[in-house]
Amino acid sequence: MWFQMVNMVLDVLAGLVAGTCLLRLLMQWQRISFNQPLGRFVFAMTDWLILPLRKVIPPALSWDLSSLVGAWLVKLVQFILLWLVAGAHGNWGLLPLVSLVGLAQLLASALSALVLVLAITSWVNPGTPMHVLAMRLCEPFLRPFQRVLPLMGGIDLSPMALLLVLQLLGMLLSGLQMSLMR
């Protein structure tokens, strides 16, 4: 029971910080202004990690690699701490790979949550700034589905298709992570 409690706390903390790093990456990739409450929150949560990393990791094209590496480092620390709490049993050399899979799981979960926010705001109040922000963040991931799926009675089913793919991806990543941790 002790391990599950530590695991939950570390998962929440690492998910918050690493998820905010990923949000920073996505906002910069989509050129979304940080002069808004969400942008200020992202900076406040991640500057302590990202700014030092930027001194050694340059951006590549329009990708802020320091945000991606920062998110991975947070997940790596999470899995190292869990490994230590579990008694340091198992192959510690796999922890970087396990944390990479954990980061991919976090990305799939965070994108799923973002698609749900987009769907809810489109039904409740599509003109709000939150809906516009969610649309800009989700658009690159929805576009391939929108090319394939036609509107059905004026309803865009691409968010549902993306959620289905993300859930399947999450299941595959969870199985991969479990096999790596054995």
C-alpha positions, 0 to 999 in steps of 0.5 A, spaced: 500 500 500 505 504 501 508 503 494 501 505 491 501 511 495 508 514 493 506 512 486 500 516 485 503 522 488 509 521 484 505 520 478 500 526 479 506 531 481 510 528 475 504 528 470 503 536 472 510 538 471 512 534 465 505 535 462 506 543 462 513 542 459 509 538 453 504 544 453 509 549 453 512 545 447 505 544 443 504 552 444 510 554 442 510 549 436 503 552 434 505 559 435 500 561 441 501 567 445 504 566 452 501 573 454 494 570 457 493 566 464 495 559 461 501 562 458 503 565 464 502 559 468 506 554 463 512 559 464 511 559 472 511 551 472 516 550 467 522 556 467 526 553 473 527 547 468 527 549 461 531 555 461 537 552 464 536 546 459 536 551 453 543 553 454 545 546 452 539 544 448 538 548 442 531 548 438 530 544 432 526 547 426 520 550 430 521 545 436 523 547 443 527 540 444 529 543 451 521 542 453 521 535 450 527 533 454 525 537 460 518 533 460 522 526 459 527 528 465 521 529 470 518 522 468 525 519 469 526 522 476 519 519 477 521 512 475 528 512 478 524 514 485 519 509 484 525 504 483 528 506 489 522 505 493 521 498 490 527 496 493 532 498 487 530 491 484 530 490 477 534 492 471 536 500 472 538 501 465 531 500 462 529 506 466 530 511 461 526 507 456 521 506 461 520 513 462 520 515 455 514 510 454 511 513 460 512 520 457 508 517 451 503 515 455 502 522 458 502 525 451 496 520 449 493 522 456 494 529 455 492 530 448 485 525 450 484 530 455 485 536 450 480 533 445 475 532 451 475 540 453 475 541 445 468 537 444 465 540 451 467 547 449 464 546 442 457 544 445 457 549 451 460 555 448 464 555 442 466 562 442 470 562 448 477 563 448 478 556 451 475 553 445 479 557 441 485 555 444 483 548 445 482 548 437 489 551 435 492 545 440 488 540 437 488 542 430 494 538 427 492 532 430 485 532 428 487 534 421 489 527 418 482 524 421 478 530 418 481 529 411 478 521 411 472 522 415 466 526 412 462 531 416 456 526 418 449 530 418 454 537 420 457 533 426 465 532 425 467 525 428 474 526 428 475 528 435 472 521 437 476 518 432 482 521 435 480 519 442 479 512 439 486 512 436 489 515 443 486 510 447 488 504 443 495 507 443 495 508 451 493 501 452 499 499 447 504 503 451 501 501 458 503 493 455 510 495 453 511 499 459 509 493 463 513 488 459 519 493 460 518 493 468 518 485 469 
